[in-house]
């Protein structure tokens, strides 16, 4: 999953490079934070993945 849970805090994590967005989020704020940062969600081989801006540019 692209939003990792550590204790009660959720952290958006890029599925390509492992970059994490800073901040302690609840799940819905984590989803909004990755959208605000320009990350894209996409389905690959039936699984959802999140891709940061840097990895999007590299593709």
CNS distance restraints for C-alpha pairs under 8 A (distance, minus, plus):
assign (resid   1 and name CA) (resid  48 and name CA) 7.41 0.50 0.50
assign (resid   1 and name CA) (resid  49 and name CA) 7.02 0.50 0.50
assign (resid   2 and name CA) (resid  12 and name CA) 5.99 0.50 0.50
assign (resid   2 and name CA) (resid  13 and name CA) 5.25 0.50 0.50
assign (resid   2 and name CA) (resid  14 and name CA) 6.38 0.50 0.50
assign (resid   2 and name CA) (resid  15 and name CA) 6.10 0.50 0.50
assign (resid   2 and name CA) (resid  48 and name CA) 7.77 0.50 0.50
assign (resid   2 and name CA) (resid  49 and name CA) 5.87 0.50 0.50
assign (resid   2 and name CA) (resid  50 and name CA) 5.66 0.50 0.50
assign (resid   3 and name CA) (resid  10 and name CA) 6.15 0.50 0.50
assign (resid   3 and name CA) (resid  11 and name CA) 5.38 0.50 0.50
assign (resid   3 and name CA) (resid  12 and name CA) 4.31 0.50 0.50
assign (resid   3 and name CA) (resid  13 and name CA) 5.76 0.50 0.50
assign (resid   3 and name CA) (resid  27 and name CA) 7.81 0.50 0.50
assign (resid   3 and name CA) (resid  30 and name CA) 7.24 0.50 0.50
assign (resid   3 and name CA) (resid  31 and name CA) 7.87 0.50 0.50
assign (resid   4 and name CA) (resid  10 and name CA) 5.53 0.50 0.50
assign (resid   4 and name CA) (resid  11 and name CA) 5.17 0.50 0.50
assign (resid   4 and name CA) (resid  12 and name CA) 6.28 0.50 0.50
assign (resid   4 and name CA) (resid  13 and name CA) 6.71 0.50 0.50
assign (resid   5 and name CA) (resid   9 and name CA) 5.69 0.50 0.50
assign (resid   5 and name CA) (resid  10 and name CA) 4.49 0.50 0.50
assign (resid   5 and name CA) (resid  11 and name CA) 6.40 0.50 0.50
assign (resid   6 and name CA) (resid  10 and name CA) 6.29 0.50 0.50
assign (resid   6 and name CA) (resid  11 and name CA) 7.68 0.50 0.50
assign (resid   8 and name CA) (resid  26 and name CA) 7.50 0.50 0.50
assign (resid   9 and name CA) (resid  24 and name CA) 5.43 0.50 0.50
assign (resid   9 and name CA) (resid  25 and name CA) 5.54 0.50 0.50
assign (resid   9 and name CA) (resid  26 and name CA) 5.94 0.50 0.50
assign (resid   9 and name CA) (resid  27 and name CA) 7.84 0.50 0.50
assign (resid  10 and name CA) (resid  24 and name CA) 6.36 0.50 0.50
assign (resid  10 and name CA) (resid  25 and name CA) 5.14 0.50 0.50
assign (resid  10 and name CA) (resid  26 and name CA) 5.66 0.50 0.50
assign (resid  10 and name CA) (resid  27 and name CA) 5.73 0.50 0.50
assign (resid  10 and name CA) (resid  30 and name CA) 6.30 0.50 0.50
assign (resid  11 and name CA) (resid  20 and name CA) 6.56 0.50 0.50
assign (resid  11 and name CA) (resid  21 and name CA) 6.41 0.50 0.50
assign (resid  11 and name CA) (resid  22 and name CA) 7.42 0.50 0.50
assign (resid  11 and name CA) (resid  23 and name CA) 7.29 0.50 0.50
assign (resid  11 and name CA) (resid  24 and name CA) 6.77 0.50 0.50
assign (resid  11 and name CA) (resid  25 and name CA) 6.61 0.50 0.50
assign (resid  11 and name CA) (resid  30 and name CA) 6.36 0.50 0.50
assign (resid  12 and name CA) (resid  20 and name CA) 5.67 0.50 0.50
assign (resid  12 and name CA) (resid  21 and name CA) 5.65 0.50 0.50
assign (resid  12 and name CA) (resid  30 and name CA) 6.03 0.50 0.50
assign (resid  12 and name CA) (resid  31 and name CA) 7.45 0.50 0.50
assign (resid  12 and name CA) (resid  33 and name CA) 7.91 0.50 0.50
assign (resid  12 and name CA) (resid  34 and name CA) 6.48 0.50 0.50
assign (resid  13 and name CA) (resid  18 and name CA) 5.62 0.50 0.50
assign (resid  13 and name CA) (resid  19 and name CA) 5.56 0.50 0.50
assign (resid  13 and name CA) (resid  20 and name CA) 4.46 0.50 0.50
assign (resid  13 and name CA) (resid  21 and name CA) 6.74 0.50 0.50
assign (resid  13 and name CA) (resid  50 and name CA) 7.24 0.50 0.50
assign (resid  14 and name CA) (resid  18 and name CA) 4.77 0.50 0.50
assign (resid  14 and name CA) (resid  19 and name CA) 5.21 0.50 0.50
assign (resid  14 and name CA) (resid  20 and name CA) 6.49 0.50 0.50
assign (resid  14 and name CA) (resid  49 and name CA) 7.71 0.50 0.50
assign (resid  14 and name CA) (resid  50 and name CA) 5.41 0.50 0.50
assign (resid  14 and name CA) (resid  51 and name CA) 5.03 0.50 0.50
assign (resid  14 and name CA) (resid  52 and name CA) 5.55 0.50 0.50
assign (resid  15 and name CA) (resid  49 and name CA) 5.87 0.50 0.50
assign (resid  15 and name CA) (resid  50 and name CA) 5.67 0.50 0.50
assign (resid  15 and name CA) (resid  51 and name CA) 6.05 0.50 0.50
assign (resid  16 and name CA) (resid  50 and name CA) 7.99 0.50 0.50
assign (resid  16 and name CA) (resid  51 and name CA) 6.40 0.50 0.50
assign (resid  16 and name CA) (resid  55 and name CA) 6.87 0.50 0.50
assign (resid  17 and name CA) (resid  55 and name CA) 7.24 0.50 0.50
assign (resid  19 and name CA) (resid  52 and name CA) 7.44 0.50 0.50
assign (resid  21 and name CA) (resid  33 and name CA) 7.88 0.50 0.50
assign (resid  21 and name CA) (resid  34 and name CA) 7.49 0.50 0.50
assign (resid  25 and name CA) (resid  29 and name CA) 5.48 0.50 0.50
assign (resid  25 and name CA) (resid  30 and name CA) 5.26 0.50 0.50
assign (resid  26 and name CA) (resid  30 and name CA) 6.15 0.50 0.50
assign (resid  27 and name CA) (resid  31 and name CA) 6.42 0.50 0.50
assign (resid  28 and name CA) (resid  32 and name CA) 6.36 0.50 0.50
assign (resid  29 and name CA) (resid  33 and name CA) 5.98 0.50 0.50
assign (resid  30 and name CA) (resid  34 and name CA) 6.35 0.50 0.50
assign (resid  31 and name CA) (resid  35 and name CA) 6.50 0.50 0.50
assign (resid  32 and name CA) (resid  36 and name CA) 6.09 0.50 0.50
assign (resid  33 and name CA) (resid  37 and name CA) 6.13 0.50 0.50
assign (resid  34 and name CA) (resid  38 and name CA) 6.41 0.50 0.50
assign (resid  34 and name CA) (resid  39 and name CA) 5.28 0.50 0.50
assign (resid  34 and name CA) (resid  40 and name CA) 7.79 0.50 0.50
assign (resid  35 and name CA) (resid  39 and name CA) 5.46 0.50 0.50
assign (resid  35 and name CA) (resid  40 and name CA) 6.99 0.50 0.50
assign (resid  37 and name CA) (resid  53 and name CA) 7.76 0.50 0.50
assign (resid  38 and name CA) (resid  52 and name CA) 7.07 0.50 0.50
assign (resid  38 and name CA) (resid  53 and name CA) 6.04 0.50 0.50
assign (resid  39 and name CA) (resid  50 and name CA) 6.59 0.50 0.50
assign (resid  39 and name CA) (resid  51 and name CA) 5.49 0.50 0.50
assign (resid  39 and name CA) (resid  52 and name CA) 4.58 0.50 0.50
assign (resid  39 and name CA) (resid  53 and name CA) 5.59 0.50 0.50
assign (resid  40 and name CA) (resid  50 and name CA) 5.64 0.50 0.50
assign (resid  40 and name CA) (resid  51 and name CA) 5.33 0.50 0.50
assign (resid  40 and name CA) (resid  52 and name CA) 6.76 0.50 0.50
assign (resid  40 and name CA) (resid  53 and name CA) 7.83 0.50 0.50
assign (resid  41 and name CA) (resid  48 and name CA) 6.72 0.50 0.50
assign (resid  41 and name CA) (resid  49 and name CA) 5.65 0.50 0.50
assign (resid  41 and name CA) (resid  50 and name CA) 4.48 0.50 0.50
assign (resid  41 and name CA) (resid  51 and name CA) 6.44 0.50 0.50
assign (resid  42 and name CA) (resid  48 and name CA) 5.60 0.50 0.50
assign (resid  42 and name CA) (resid  49 and name CA) 5.54 0.50 0.50
assign (resid  42 and name CA) (resid  50 and name CA) 6.51 0.50 0.50
assign (resid  42 and name CA) (resid  51 and name CA) 7.97 0.50 0.50
assign (resid  43 and name CA) (resid  47 and name CA) 5.29 0.50 0.50
assign (resid  43 and name CA) (resid  48 and name CA) 4.37 0.50 0.50
assign (resid  43 and name CA) (resid  49 and name CA) 6.18 0.50 0.50
assign (resid  44 and name CA) (resid  48 and name CA) 6.29 0.50 0.50
assign (resid  44 and name CA) (resid  49 and name CA) 7.06 0.50 0.50
assign (resid  51 and name CA) (resid  55 and name CA) 6.24 0.50 0.50
assign (resid  51 and name CA) (resid  56 and name CA) 6.44 0.50 0.50
assign (resid  52 and name CA) (resid  56 and name CA) 6.28 0.50 0.50
assign (resid  53 and name CA) (resid  57 and name CA) 6.25 0.50 0.50
assign (resid  54 and name CA) (resid  58 and name CA) 6.32 0.50 0.50
assign (resid  55 and name CA) (resid  59 and name CA) 6.37 0.50 0.50
